[in-house]
């Protein structure tokens, strides 16, 4: 099985694309994840949706909006909407603290590390 992160971006509108994907295919959503980190001295969150593998090709996408949401105690529209969508599809948001993507030489290495973490926590299937 191929498991890969698909980066949607970091901006405001990218998050709403992720929400649209989740709402369009709620039956394919396996897990919703919030990765928390400190990047450039600021606490930020990446949100992700792990989808069930495709029937043909055995590909498992993990859509992510990378480090674009400020982590704050104040109301955050994007996080509130993510929570609402999770509730609507009966999923819990799994939260994890991870190092920032900038601590890796390449972004792909960062994504490989996250895949390893997800496998260790049995959130995605092990390598076959």
C-alpha positions as CSV (number, residue, x, y, z in Angstrom):
1,X,0.0,0.0,0.0
2,X,1.2,3.5,-0.8
3,X,0.6,6.1,1.9
4,X,1.4,9.7,1.0
5,X,0.8,13.1,2.4
6,X,-0.9,15.5,-0.1
7,X,-0.1,19.1,1.0
8,X,-3.0,21.4,0.3
9,X,-1.1,24.5,1.4
10,X,-0.9,26.7,4.5
11,X,-3.3,29.5,3.7
12,X,-6.8,30.3,4.8
13,X,-8.6,29.0,1.8
14,X,-6.6,25.7,1.7
15,X,-8.2,24.7,5.0
16,X,-11.6,25.0,3.4
17,X,-10.6,22.8,0.5
18,X,-9.7,20.1,3.1
19,X,-13.1,20.6,4.7
20,X,-14.8,20.2,1.3
21,X,-12.9,17.0,0.7
22,X,-14.0,15.6,4.1
23,X,-17.6,16.7,3.6
24,X,-17.7,15.2,0.1
25,X,-16.4,11.8,1.2
26,X,-17.2,11.3,4.9
27,X,-17.4,7.5,4.4
28,X,-13.7,7.5,3.3
29,X,-12.4,9.5,6.3
30,X,-10.5,7.2,8.7
31,X,-9.0,9.7,11.1
32,X,-8.7,13.5,11.6
33,X,-5.5,14.7,13.1
34,X,-4.2,18.0,14.6
35,X,-0.4,18.2,14.6
36,X,0.8,20.9,17.0
37,X,4.3,22.4,16.8
38,X,6.3,25.5,17.4
39,X,7.6,27.1,14.2
40,X,9.7,30.2,14.3
41,X,8.8,30.8,17.9
42,X,5.1,30.6,17.2
43,X,2.7,27.8,18.2
44,X,0.9,26.5,15.1
45,X,-1.3,23.6,14.1
46,X,-1.4,21.5,11.0
47,X,-4.7,19.7,10.4
48,X,-5.0,16.5,8.4
49,X,-7.4,13.9,7.2
50,X,-6.4,10.3,6.7
51,X,-8.6,8.7,4.1
52,X,-9.3,5.0,3.6
53,X,-7.3,3.4,0.9
54,X,-8.6,3.4,-2.7
55,X,-10.1,0.2,-3.9
56,X,-8.0,0.2,-7.1
57,X,-4.4,1.0,-6.6
58,X,-4.4,0.6,-2.9
59,X,-3.4,4.3,-2.3
60,X,-4.0,5.9,1.0
61,X,-4.0,9.7,0.9
62,X,-3.3,11.9,3.9
63,X,-4.5,15.4,3.1
64,X,-2.7,18.1,5.2
65,X,-2.8,21.9,5.6
66,X,0.7,22.5,7.0
67,X,1.5,24.7,9.9
68,X,-0.9,27.5,8.9
69,X,-3.3,27.7,11.8
70,X,-2.1,29.7,14.9
71,X,-2.6,27.8,18.1
72,X,-4.3,30.1,20.5
73,X,-6.7,30.1,23.5
74,X,-8.9,32.5,21.6
75,X,-11.7,31.3,19.2
76,X,-10.3,30.1,15.9
77,X,-12.7,29.8,13.1
78,X,-10.8,27.1,11.2
79,X,-10.3,24.9,14.3
80,X,-13.9,25.4,15.3
81,X,-15.1,24.3,11.8
82,X,-12.7,21.3,12.0
83,X,-14.3,20.3,15.3
84,X,-17.8,20.8,13.9
85,X,-17.0,18.6,10.8
86,X,-15.5,15.9,13.1
87,X,-18.6,15.9,15.2
88,X,-20.8,15.7,12.0
89,X,-19.0,12.6,10.8
90,X,-18.6,11.0,14.3
91,X,-14.8,11.2,14.4
92,X,-12.5,12.3,17.2
93,X,-9.7,14.7,16.4
94,X,-6.4,13.0,17.4
95,X,-3.9,15.6,18.6
96,X,-0.1,15.2,18.5
97,X,2.9,17.3,19.3
98,X,5.5,17.0,16.5
99,X,8.7,18.9,15.5
100,X,8.3,21.6,12.9
101,X,8.8,20.8,9.3
102,X,11.7,23.2,9.1
103,X,13.7,21.0,11.4
104,X,14.1,18.6,8.5
105,X,16.3,19.1,5.5
106,X,13.5,18.4,3.1
107,X,9.7,18.5,3.6
108,X,9.5,15.0,2.2
109,X,11.6,13.7,5.2
110,X,9.2,15.5,7.5
111,X,6.3,13.7,5.9
112,X,8.1,10.3,6.1
113,X,8.6,10.9,9.9
114,X,4.9,11.7,10.3
115,X,4.0,8.5,8.4
116,X,6.2,6.5,10.8
117,X,4.5,8.1,13.8
118,X,1.1,7.3,12.4
119,X,2.1,3.7,11.8
120,X,3.6,3.3,15.3
121,X,0.3,4.6,16.7
122,X,-1.7,2.2,14.4
123,X,-3.5,5.0,12.8
124,X,-2.4,3.8,9.3
125,X,-1.5,0.3,8.3
126,X,2.1,-0.9,8.5
127,X,4.3,-1.3,5.4
128,X,3.6,-4.5,3.5
